[in-house]
Amino acid sequence: MKVRELRGHAGELGFTPQEQVRWLAPRELGRTAVKAVLAAVFAGYSDKREFQGVLEADLLQAPLGRQDAREIWIDYVADLGDGFDATSSVAWTLAEDELTVPLTAEGDGDVPLRLSRGDLLVLGGDEVYPAASATGYEDRMKGPYRAALPEATDPPLMVALPGNHDWYDGLTAFLRMFTQQRTIGAWRTRQTRSYFCVRLPEGWWLVGLDSQLGSYFDDPQLRYFEKHLSANLKAGDGVIVCSAEPTWLESAGGDADAFNALHWFDRNIIRSHVDPGTGRRVPTNASVRLWLTGDRHHYARYAERLPGDPPGTGVPAPDPRRRQMVTCGLGGAYLAATHGLPPVLPLPPRGARLRDKDDPPVEFARMGKTYPDAAESRRLARGIAIPWSGRWLPWRNVGFAMLAAGLHAVLFLLMSFLFALAEGVLRPVDAVRRAGADDFWGFFAVCLGVAGALLALGFLGRLLRRRKAAPPSGPAVAALSQAAVALAALAVTVAIPFPASWDRWVVLFACLAVAAVMGAVVGSGVFALWVLSATGGEVAEWQMSGQSIEDHKGFLRLHIAPGGALTVYPLVLESICRDWELRDDPSGGKRPVPVGMPAVRLIEDPVVISRGAWTP
């Protein structure tokens, strides 16, 4: 049974399974843009984190009901609430009592790893797409997770962190879903705010930060962490910090101050605290050992460079003393590229206001394994512009092709009007019917000259403003390429020998049909090529988001062992389940059950992290 068939059983399921979001469809683009603008404009005026300050918020303990536990399994998944097939495939894998995977990423080893289901499930942000709403959470996140684990002998704890998509409604639906002590299947929610602090066994702590669309940390949130985290940290404690976005990558991408908030939190909440007796700031001798985030829908890990490591951009040898920064946003949303990731991150970077606070700044090096790897990432990105890839932009975003068709019908009317003026004819249809090849090529030469003049003026203006040469802007190239497609549509209509008996309106309709078809196919294809040519910025993100790649999903499984060593197992499902059957649910009704689950493997060998910080 496919997703479309499951939608017909929404009443029995208790939710409506959803298709993967098509991010370049006009409806989704418009709706998400409006939500994002409204959230950015009004977030500062209706900051629900300030309102949360009146709510009781205690320190959480995991695992539930076992205060003296000496070990714990933790699952981390982010960017999950998208299409049903991908989200449910990950949810069912998380819900398995135990996963058996090869000992190494290469599949070596006679004895497989046996990884127990997490006693704690951490949702790392963006629990729903494209924008937060009560219905969206129910259909895209809660329904699939409730079906995957309806009951359990030892119910696990669930904590959630809001991402930018969770903030698009001002955090209203998020707070109703995760902060009212409700259950999601067998998973239990216990947090009362949009941030959390969990005491873990063996001197470890888990922290979830809410930075509200990249903003500051509010006072109630800081007071919460000062009370429940800073005041309880002991020398040698290790901290796992979950943030909504990888600001360490953004700091290398042009925003030098992007990492400042996390760096400040590390220095003033974790590495030091205010002594209540003297009022002076004193060191805690605790350390952030692992930074976790999603937001970017790939897997990448950066490891701290230690004194004695060879200089350059080489991959440092495994060492438990290294702090780690891990991005894993494979929980359900479209796959993102990795081939543009920087090899080294100096933190804080040059130009950051807090750079002088750490002397010298710490460097983190990108480790050898990413998912997808760089070569696969480039190959997948090209799929948006390859018609036979199955992920060509018009195929994956039919609404975009329809928009392009309408746009080129309008462009044809404009182009034919200009052509009629050039030919000295009153009616554009008459110009199209009577013109020959020589007439069109003369008009084409004029258009080419105008386009060249506009590009030259734009180039000169940029040169005068910046005092250095600069290429034509991306939007200008995109507009001119679509104008070229409109000219091609005009050339085709000029070449068609319309019968003299046809009425002008019939000819006009035929011309518009030609322009619309060329716009939907050729115009969309040319736009895809322009997207593929981008090397950075939002347009480069469309290379992957425009394809809505559903396969290649994953999550992290962490294990704190007796003695305090933390091991990170990055896991991936190369494909997802697309066939489901209905079975009885323990609470009544029906639930979708996968017909065969995909295999799980390691992305890279397990990463071991010691609890104590490195000291010279």
PEDAGI-V389945 format. One record per residue. N is the residue number from 0. PSI is psi as a letter, one per 30 degrees, with the letter a starting at -180 (NA if undefined). BURIAL is b if it has 16 or more other C-alpha atoms within 10 Angstrom, else e. D_FIRST is the distance of its C-alpha to the first C-alpha in Angstrom with 2 decimals. Layout:
N | PSI | BURIAL | D_FIRST
N | PSI | BURIAL | D_FIRST
//
This chain:
0 | k | e | 0.00
1 | l | e | 3.81
2 | e | b | 6.86
3 | e | e | 8.18
4 | e | e | 6.01
5 | e | b | 6.72
6 | f | e | 10.17
7 | f | e | 10.72
8 | g | b | 10.89
9 | e | e | 13.38
10 | e | e | 16.12
11 | e | b | 14.75
12 | e | b | 13.71
13 | g | e | 17.05
14 | l | b | 15.99
15 | j | b | 14.17
16 | k | b | 11.98
17 | l | b | 13.85
18 | l | e | 13.86
19 | k | b | 16.51
20 | k | b | 19.98
21 | j | b | 21.75
22 | f | b | 25.21
23 | g | b | 27.29
24 | k | b | 25.93
25 | e | b | 29.03
26 | e | e | 27.54
27 | e | b | 26.48
28 | e | e | 29.77
29 | e | e | 31.82
30 | e | e | 30.19
31 | e | b | 30.27
32 | e | e | 33.81
33 | e | e | 35.06
34 | e | b | 33.64
35 | e | b | 35.15
36 | e | e | 38.51
37 | e | e | 38.72
38 | e | b | 37.88
39 | e | b | 40.51
40 | e | e | 43.12
41 | f | e | 42.84
42 | e | b | 41.76
43 | f | e | 45.40
44 | f | e | 46.36
45 | h | e | 43.67
46 | j | e | 43.18
47 | f | b | 41.29
48 | e | b | 42.32
49 | e | e | 45.86
50 | e | e | 44.80
51 | f | b | 43.07
52 | f | b | 46.53
53 | f | e | 47.36
54 | k | e | 44.48
55 | k | e | 45.12
56 | j | b | 43.61
57 | l | b | 44.19
58 | k | e | 43.68
59 | l | b | 40.41
60 | k | b | 40.46
61 | k | b | 37.83
62 | l | b | 36.73
63 | k | e | 36.67
64 | g | e | 39.26
65 | i | e | 40.80
66 | f | e | 43.77
67 | g | e | 45.39
68 | k | e | 42.41
69 | f | b | 43.49
70 | l | b | 40.15
71 | k | b | 36.81
72 | k | b | 33.43
73 | k | b | 32.12
74 | k | b | 28.84
75 | k | b | 29.05
76 | k | b | 26.19
77 | l | b | 26.73
78 | h | b | 25.16
79 | f | b | 21.84
80 | i | b | 20.60
81 | b | b | 18.86
82 | l | b | 15.25
83 | e | b | 12.54
84 | e | b | 11.28
85 | e | b | 14.96
86 | e | b | 16.32
87 | e | b | 13.97
88 | e | b | 14.48
89 | e | b | 18.16
90 | e | b | 18.16
91 | e | b | 16.70
92 | e | b | 19.26
93 | e | b | 21.97
94 | f | b | 21.20
95 | k | e | 21.77
96 | e | e | 25.15
97 | k | e | 26.36
98 | k | b | 25.44
99 | j | e | 27.15
100 | l | b | 28.01
101 | l | b | 30.74
102 | e | b | 34.16
103 | l | b | 34.59
104 | f | b | 32.66
105 | f | e | 33.71
106 | g | e | 32.21
107 | l | e | 35.70
108 | k | e | 36.97
109 | e | e | 36.85
110 | j | e | 35.98
111 | l | e | 32.64
112 | k | e | 32.46
113 | j | e | 31.00
114 | j | b | 30.05
115 | l | b | 29.62
116 | k | b | 27.35
117 | k | b | 29.32
118 | f | b | 31.64
119 | k | b | 31.48
120 | k | b | 28.68
121 | k | b | 30.12
122 | j | b | 28.21
123 | g | b | 30.29
124 | l | b | 29.76
125 | i | b | 27.50
126 | f | b | 25.06
127 | k | b | 23.64
128 | l | b | 23.45
129 | f | b | 24.95
130 | l | b | 27.31
131 | k | b | 27.71
132 | l | b | 27.11
133 | e | e | 26.23
134 | e | e | 22.99
135 | e | b | 22.18
136 | e | b | 22.75
137 | e | b | 20.69
138 | e | b | 17.55
139 | f | b | 17.92
140 | d | b | 19.70
141 | e | b | 20.41
142 | e | b | 17.04
143 | e | b | 15.31
144 | e | b | 18.54
145 | e | b | 19.03
146 | e | b | 15.68
147 | e | b | 16.57
148 | i | b | 20.04
149 | f | b | 20.60
150 | l | b | 23.83
151 | k | e | 26.26
152 | e | e | 29.70
153 | j | e | 31.28
154 | k | b | 29.60
155 | l | b | 29.82
156 | k | b | 31.44
157 | k | b | 29.70
158 | k | b | 31.85
159 | k | b | 30.88
160 | k | b | 32.79
161 | k | b | 32.45
162 | a | b | 32.01
163 | e | b | 32.97
164 | f | b | 29.74
165 | f | b | 30.28
166 | f | b | 33.79
167 | f | b | 33.01
168 | g | b | 33.39
169 | g | b | 36.41
170 | g | b | 34.50
171 | e | e | 34.13
172 | e | b | 30.42
173 | e | b | 30.69
174 | e | b | 33.59
175 | e | e | 31.89
176 | e | b | 28.83
177 | f | b | 30.67
178 | g | b | 34.30
179 | g | e | 34.32
180 | g | e | 33.81
181 | l | e | 30.35
182 | l | b | 27.64
183 | j | b | 24.17
184 | b | b | 22.52
185 | f | b | 25.13
186 | k | b | 26.52
187 | k | b | 29.81
188 | k | b | 31.34
189 | f | b | 35.14
190 | l | b | 36.42
191 | g | b | 38.23
192 | l | b | 38.61
193 | g | b | 36.76
194 | l | b | 38.42
195 | l | b | 38.98
196 | k | b | 41.11
197 | k | b | 40.05
198 | k | b | 42.59
199 | l | b | 41.25
200 | l | b | 43.02
201 | h | b | 45.77
202 | g | b | 47.09
203 | l | b | 43.92
204 | k | b | 42.77
205 | k | b | 39.58
206 | k | b | 40.17
207 | k | b | 37.82
208 | k | b | 39.59
209 | j | b | 38.87
210 | g | b | 40.72
211 | i | b | 39.41
212 | h | b | 38.47
213 | g | b | 41.00
214 | a | e | 43.78
215 | l | e | 46.25
216 | k | b | 45.86
217 | l | b | 47.02
218 | e | e | 49.88
219 | e | b | 48.00
220 | e | b | 45.57
221 | e | e | 48.50
222 | e | e | 50.33
223 | e | b | 47.31
224 | e | b | 47.19
225 | e | b | 50.97
226 | e | e | 50.96
227 | f | b | 48.00
228 | d | b | 47.91
229 | e | b | 51.28
230 | f | b | 53.41
231 | f | e | 51.61
232 | k | b | 51.33
233 | l | e | 53.52
234 | k | e | 54.93
235 | f | b | 52.45
236 | k | b | 49.33
237 | k | b | 46.28
238 | k | b | 44.03
239 | k | b | 40.45
240 | k | b | 40.13
241 | k | b | 36.82
242 | l | b | 37.20
243 | f | b | 34.91
244 | l | b | 35.79
245 | i | b | 37.60
246 | f | b | 40.95
247 | e | b | 42.57
248 | e | b | 40.83
249 | e | e | 41.79
250 | f | b | 45.37
251 | f | b | 45.41
252 | g | e | 43.96
253 | f | e | 46.89
254 | i | e | 46.83
255 | f | b | 49.34
256 | g | b | 49.20
257 | e | b | 45.42
258 | f | b | 45.78
259 | e | b | 48.76
260 | e | b | 47.02
261 | e | b | 45.41
262 | e | b | 48.69
263 | e | e | 50.65
264 | e | b | 48.37
265 | e | b | 48.86
266 | e | b | 52.65
267 | f | b | 53.31
268 | e | b | 50.80
269 | e | b | 50.01
270 | f | b | 53.00
271 | l | b | 55.54
272 | l | b | 56.09
273 | k | b | 58.96
274 | k | e | 61.20
275 | f | e | 61.71
276 | e | e | 65.27
277 | f | e | 66.61
278 | g | e | 64.21
279 | l | e | 64.06
280 | k | e | 60.97
281 | l | e | 60.70
282 | k | b | 58.30
283 | f | b | 55.63
284 | g | b | 55.34
285 | l | b | 51.57
286 | k | b | 49.28
287 | j | b | 45.87
288 | f | b | 44.42
289 | k | b | 40.92
290 | k | b | 39.64
291 | k | b | 35.88
292 | l | b | 34.02
293 | b | b | 30.88
294 | e | b | 30.92
295 | k | b | 30.86
296 | i | b | 27.48
297 | a | b | 28.83
298 | k | b | 30.74
299 | k | b | 34.53
300 | k | b | 37.35
301 | k | b | 41.03
302 | k | b | 43.64
303 | k | b | 47.11
304 | k | b | 50.05
305 | l | b | 52.76
306 | k | e | 56.46
307 | f | e | 57.28
308 | k | e | 54.11
309 | k | e | 55.10
310 | l | e | 55.13
311 | a | e | 52.79
312 | g | e | 49.03
313 | l | e | 48.33
314 | k | b | 45.73
315 | l | b | 47.60
316 | l | e | 47.39
317 | k | e | 45.21
318 | k | e | 47.26
319 | f | b | 46.22
320 | f | b | 48.82
321 | k | b | 47.01
322 | l | b | 45.24
323 | k | b | 41.75
324 | j | b | 39.83
325 | k | b | 36.08
326 | k | b | 33.53
327 | j | b | 29.89
328 | h | b | 27.51
329 | g | b | 24.35
330 | f | b | 22.33
331 | f | b | 19.69
332 | l | b | 21.60
333 | k | b | 22.41
334 | k | b | 24.47
335 | l | b | 28.23
336 | l | b | 31.12
337 | f | b | 33.73
338 | f | b | 36.31
339 | g | e | 38.48
340 | k | e | 39.02
341 | k | e | 42.75
342 | f | e | 44.13
343 | k | b | 46.41
344 | j | b | 46.42
345 | k | b | 49.84
346 | k | b | 49.40
347 | l | b | 50.90
348 | l | b | 51.22
349 | k | e | 54.36
350 | f | e | 55.05
351 | k | b | 53.30
352 | f | e | 55.47
353 | g | b | 54.88
354 | e | b | 55.54
355 | f | e | 59.02
356 | f | e | 57.77
357 | k | e | 56.66
358 | j | e | 59.25
359 | l | e | 58.12
360 | l | e | 54.57
361 | k | b | 51.88
362 | k | b | 49.93
363 | k | b | 46.34
364 | k | b | 45.20
365 | k | b | 41.71
366 | l | b | 40.64
367 | e | e | 39.58
368 | k | e | 35.81
369 | l | b | 33.57
370 | j | b | 29.86
371 | l | b | 29.32
372 | l | b | 32.76
373 | e | b | 35.06
374 | e | e | 34.56
375 | e | e | 30.75
376 | e | b | 31.06
377 | e | b | 33.29
378 | e | e | 31.08
379 | e | b | 27.98
380 | e | b | 30.15
381 | f | b | 31.27
382 | f | b | 27.77
383 | f | b | 28.24
384 | g | b | 31.05
385 | j | e | 29.80
386 | e | e | 28.06
387 | g | e | 26.53
388 | f | e | 25.16
389 | f | e | 21.82
390 | g | b | 22.86
391 | k | b | 25.80
392 | e | b | 26.69
393 | e | b | 26.17
394 | e | b | 22.71
395 | f | b | 21.46
396 | i | b | 23.49
397 | e | b | 23.61
398 | e | b | 25.62
399 | e | b | 28.20
400 | e | b | 28.66
401 | e | b | 29.25
402 | e | b | 31.73
403 | e | b | 33.47
404 | e | b | 33.74
405 | e | b | 35.45
406 | e | b | 37.66
407 | f | b | 38.89
408 | e | b | 39.65
409 | e | b | 41.93
410 | e | b | 43.36
411 | e | b | 44.17
412 | e | b | 46.16
413 | e | e | 48.08
414 | e | b | 48.66
415 | e | b | 49.82
416 | e | b | 52.16
417 | e | b | 53.74
418 | e | b | 54.00
419 | e | b | 55.79
420 | e | e | 58.23
421 | e | e | 58.97
422 | f | b | 59.62
423 | h | e | 61.74
424 | k | e | 59.60
425 | e | e | 58.81
426 | k | e | 55.40
427 | e | b | 52.63
428 | e | b | 51.33
429 | e | b | 54.81
430 | e | b | 54.96
431 | e | b | 51.71
432 | e | b | 52.96
433 | f | e | 56.47
434 | l | e | 56.00
435 | a | e | 56.22
436 | e | e | 55.13
437 | e | e | 58.35
438 | e | b | 57.74
439 | e | b | 54.25
440 | e | e | 55.43
441 | e | e | 58.24
442 | e | b | 55.83
443 | e | b | 53.59
444 | e | e | 56.63
445 | e | e | 57.41
446 | e | b | 53.86
447 | e | e | 54.00
448 | e | e | 57.31
449 | e | e | 56.07
450 | e | e | 53.02
451 | e | e | 55.33
452 | e | e | 57.73
453 | e | e | 55.06
454 | e | b | 53.81
455 | e | e | 57.42
456 | e | e | 58.18
457 | e | b | 55.14
458 | e | b | 56.12
459 | e | b | 59.70
460 | e | e | 58.70
461 | e | b | 56.64
462 | e | e | 59.50
463 | e | e | 62.02
464 | e | e | 59.93
465 | f | e | 58.99
466 | g | e | 61.94
467 | l | e | 59.75
468 | k | e | 57.79
469 | k | e | 54.17
470 | l | e | 51.60
471 | k | b | 50.22
472 | l | e | 47.65
473 | e | e | 43.93
474 | e | e | 43.43
475 | e | e | 46.36
476 | e | e | 44.86
477 | e | b | 41.51
478 | e | e | 43.40
479 | e | e | 45.60
480 | e | b | 42.77
481 | e | b | 41.12
482 | e | b | 44.56
483 | e | b | 44.84
484 | e | b | 41.62
485 | e | b | 43.09
486 | e | b | 46.28
487 | e | b | 44.38
488 | e | b | 42.80
489 | e | b | 46.34
490 | e | b | 47.60
491 | e | e | 45.02
492 | e | b | 45.99
493 | e | b | 49.68
494 | f | e | 49.18
495 | k | e | 47.53
496 | i | e | 50.25
497 | k | b | 49.42
498 | k | e | 51.31
499 | f | e | 54.35
500 | f | e | 53.35
501 | k | e | 50.23
502 | l | e | 50.66
503 | e | e | 50.55
504 | e | e | 47.47
505 | e | e | 45.59
506 | e | b | 46.62
507 | e | b | 45.61
508 | e | e | 42.14
509 | e | e | 41.75
510 | e | b | 43.00
511 | e | b | 40.60
512 | e | b | 37.68
513 | e | b | 38.87
514 | e | b | 39.25
515 | e | b | 35.82
516 | e | b | 34.07
517 | e | b | 36.21
518 | e | b | 35.52
519 | e | b | 31.73
520 | d | b | 31.82
521 | e | b | 35.16
522 | e | b | 35.73
523 | e | b | 32.36
524 | e | b | 32.97
525 | e | b | 36.46
526 | e | b | 35.29
527 | e | b | 32.85
528 | e | b | 35.86
529 | e | b | 37.89
530 | e | b | 35.27
531 | f | b | 35.25
532 | f | e | 39.06
533 | k | e | 39.14
534 | f | e | 40.39
535 | l | e | 39.97
536 | a | e | 39.26
537 | e | e | 36.39
538 | e | b | 35.97
539 | e | b | 35.41
540 | f | b | 32.55
541 | f | b | 30.81
542 | e | b | 30.59
543 | e | b | 27.64
544 | e | b | 26.39
545 | f | b | 26.24
546 | f | b | 23.67
547 | h | b | 21.27
548 | k | b | 20.54
549 | e | b | 17.47
550 | a | b | 18.15
551 | i | b | 21.32
552 | l | b | 21.01
553 | a | b | 23.31
554 | l | b | 25.75
555 | k | b | 29.11
556 | k | b | 30.00
557 | k | b | 33.67
558 | k | b | 35.97
559 | j | b | 39.42
560 | l | e | 41.33
561 | k | e | 44.54
562 | f | e | 47.30
563 | f | b | 45.47
564 | k | b | 43.79
565 | k | b | 40.54
566 | k | b | 38.02
567 | k | b | 35.19
568 | j | b | 32.19
569 | j | b | 30.21
570 | k | b | 26.72
571 | k | b | 24.10
572 | j | b | 20.58
573 | e | e | 20.91
574 | l | b | 17.19
575 | l | b | 14.24
576 | k | b | 10.84
577 | g | b | 8.03
578 | k | e | 5.28
579 | l | b | 4.93
580 | l | e | 5.87
581 | k | b | 8.44
582 | l | e | 12.01
583 | k | e | 15.40
584 | k | b | 17.07
585 | f | e | 20.78
586 | g | e | 21.97
587 | l | e | 20.22
588 | a | e | 17.06
589 | l | b | 13.60
590 | k | b | 12.29
591 | k | b | 9.13
592 | k | b | 9.95
593 | k | b | 9.43
594 | i | e | 8.98
595 | j | e | 12.37
596 | k | b | 14.35
597 | l | b | 16.51
598 | l | e | 20.23
599 | k | b | 22.68
600 | l | b | 26.17
601 | k | b | 29.29
602 | e | b | 30.09
603 | l | b | 33.75
604 | l | b | 35.87
605 | k | b | 36.14
606 | k | b | 38.59
607 | k | b | 41.29
608 | k | b | 43.14
609 | l | b | 46.28
610 | e | b | 46.91
611 | k | b | 50.40
612 | l | b | 51.25
613 | k | e | 53.29
614 | k | e | 57.01
615 | NA | e | 59.76
//
